[in-house]
Amino acid sequence: MAVTEHPNATPAALAAHIASALRSAIAERGRASLAVSGGKSPIALFEALRGQDLDWAKVSVILVDERVVPRDHADSNTALVARHLLQGAAAAARFVPFFRELPAVLSEQVLDRLAQDANERIAHLPWPLDLAVLGMGEDAHTASLFPGAPGCAHALESTERLAWVTPATAPHARLTLTLPSLLAARELVLSIAGESKLAVYRRAAQQADAALPVSLVINQTQTPVSVWMA
C-alpha cells in the first residue's frame, strides 16, 4: 500500500479524516473501532475529534499503548483520553481500558499477567481496528515499540494483540498493541509534528529496520498509511 502524505496538516483536518473513516465503518458494518495514542501531542486532535458529527455510541475506543500506572497518575493515557476526547457527544463512545487495578510491584511475570488480562478485555471488540492513530518519538519508536527495549522484539512479532515493553529511555513499563495487530487495522494514521521528527520520519521511510520501529509501519504493503505532518 502506498503511504499518503499530508503536509501542513492541522488537528481539525486530521479529526475530519478520522471521523469520515469511522462514519464509513458504521455505515458498512454498524459499528467502528478506533485506537488512539497518548502523550501531550494528541490533545489538540482529541479536542477537535470530540466535536465531530459522529454516532459515538457505535464507536469503540482503545489506546494504542498505555503506561502501567494508576489511572490517577499524571502519566496515565487513560485519564488523558477521558479528559480530552471522551467529552460531550464523544462520551457515548465505549472506551475499554487495558487494566483497572495494578499490583504494587511489577515483574516480568506480573507484566505477563497484565498483558494476558488486557488481551482478554479487548478480545470482544470489533476487530480488525478500523483506524489506529500513531505518534512517533525522535528515537523512531511508535506505539510503545521502543527500539532495543525489553519486550520490543516480542511485540514486533507476537500474534497477541497486546504485549508489554519496558523502555530504558522513557519512564514506566508499557502495554502496547503489537506490530501485527497494528498492521491488521484497516487504516493507520501517523501524526508527526516538528522538523526533528520529520527528519526521523524521512530516514525511517527509506527502508524497514527494526532499529527504527516506525519504519516497519511505513515500509509495508499490508495496510494503508496516511502521514499527517504539522
N, C-alpha and C positions, 0 to 999 in steps of 0.2 A: 504494500500500500504506500502511496506517496505521502510525504509529510507536507501539510499545508501550513504556510507561514502567514501570520497576520501582524505586520509591523505597526507600530504606533497604536497598539490596542489599548482600549480603556476598559475599566471594570464593567461599565454599562454594556459595552459591546459584547464582552465575553458572557455576561449574565444573560443577555438576549439569546446568544447562541446556545447556551446550556438549556435555557427554558424551551427553546424551539425543539431541541433534541428530546427533552422529556415529554413535551406535548405530543410529538410524533410517536414515542413509545407508548404513551397512554392510548392514543388513537388506534394503534396497531395491536396492542396486547392487553389493554385495560389497566395497566399499571407501569410504573417506571422505577428504576433503581439508580441511585447516584452515590458515588463515593467522593468525598472531599478531603483535601489536605488541611492541616492545621498550621500553626505559626501565625506571625503577625501579617505576613504578606497577603493572605486571602481576605482580610477583614473587609476591605472596600468591596471586593467581589461579593461576599456574603450579603452585605447590606444592599447591594444592587439586586442580587438574585432574589432576596426575600420579597421584593416588591413586584416581581414579575407576575403576569396574569397566568396562573397555572393551577390546576386542580391538585393542590398539595396533598390532599387526603389520599391520593393514589400514588404518592411518591414515597419510596423507602430510601432513607439516607444512612450511610455508614461512613466511618472515617477510612481514609487510605492508610493511615497509621496513627498510633496513639502512644504517648509516653506512659509508662507504667507508674502512674502517680494517682493519688486520690482525686476525685472529681473537684474537690475544693482547692486543689493545688493551683498555683498561678500558671503552671505549665501544662495544665490539662487541655487537650484539644476538644474533649467532650464538652467542657464548660465553655470553651470559645465558640463552638458551634451553637450551643444553646443561647449564648448572649447575642450573637451577631447574625445567625442565619434563621434559627427556629423561632422567629418572632412574627407577630401579625398573622397574616394568612398562612405563612410558612410553618407556623406552629402546628398545623394539622398534619404535617408530614410525619411519617413513622421513623423515628430515629432508634437505631439499635446499637447500644454501647457494647464495647468488647468485654467489659467487666464492670462489676459494681463494687465488691469488696476486695481488698488486697491484703495479703499476709504482711506481717511486719518485716520479714526477711525474705529477700529474693535470691534464689539459687537457680542453677540451670534446670533442676528438677521442678522447682516451682514455676519457672517460666514455661516449661513444657506443659504443665497442667493448665496454666492460664491460657496458653495458645490453644490447647485442646478444647477447653471450655468455650473460648471465644469462637472457635470454628463451629462448635455445636450451636452457639447462639445465633450465628448468621446463616446457618445452613438452610433455613426455611425461606430466605429472601429470594426474590425473583432473579435467578442467575441465568445467563451472564449479566454483569452490570451493563446498564445502558450507556453510562458515561462515568469516567473517573477523571477527576481534576488533580493533576500532579504539579508539584513545585520542583525546584532543583536548588541544591546548595552549590557553593563555589568549589566544593570537592567532587562535584558531579554526582552526589547522591540524589536519588529521587525516592519518594515514599520514605521508608527508613532503611533503604538499601545502601548502607554506608560501606564504601569500598574497604575491604580487608577486615571489617568488624566481625567479631564472633557472631555466628549465626547467619551472616550475609550469604555465604556460599550456599547454605541450605535454602535460604529464602529465594535465591535465584533459580532454584531447580525444583523445589518442593511441589508435589501435587496437591498439598493442602492449600486452602485459600489464605490462611494467615500463618505467620511464623514469628518467632522472636529474634531480635537483633540487639546486641549491646554495644553501641558505638563507643569508641575510645575518645572521639573528638567532639562529642556532644553529651550533655547530661541525660541520665535516665535510660534504663532499658526500654525497648520499644516492642509493640506488636505491630506488624506491618502486613499489608497484602503482599503476597508473593509475586514474583515476576510473572509466572504462568497465569495466575488469577487476574493480574492486570491486563495481560495480553489477550485474555479471553473476553475482555469487555468489547462492546460494540464500537466504542469510540474512546480515545484517550485525548485529553486536553493537557498541554504542558504550558504553564504560565511562567514567564520569565520577566524580571524587571532589573534594569541596570546594565551598564556597559560591561562590568566584570563578569556577570553571569552570562551575558550574551556571548562573550569570548569563550567561556567554558562550553556553552552550547555549540558554538561553531566547531570547536575542537572535537567534541563528542560526536558531532554529526558526520565526521569523516569516516569512522568505521566502528563496528561493535567491539567493545573492550570491557571485560569485567572489572577492570580497574577504574572505569568510568561508568558506573551503573546506568546512568541516564542514556548512555549510548545504546544500551540493549533495548531501550524503548524506541529510540529514534530509528535505529538501523534494523528494522524487522519488516516483514511483509504480511504479517497476520492481521494487524489491527490498524485502522486509520488513526493518524495522529495529527492534531492541529496545534500549532505552536503560536501562542499569543504573547507578543513582545511589547512590554510597556516601556 
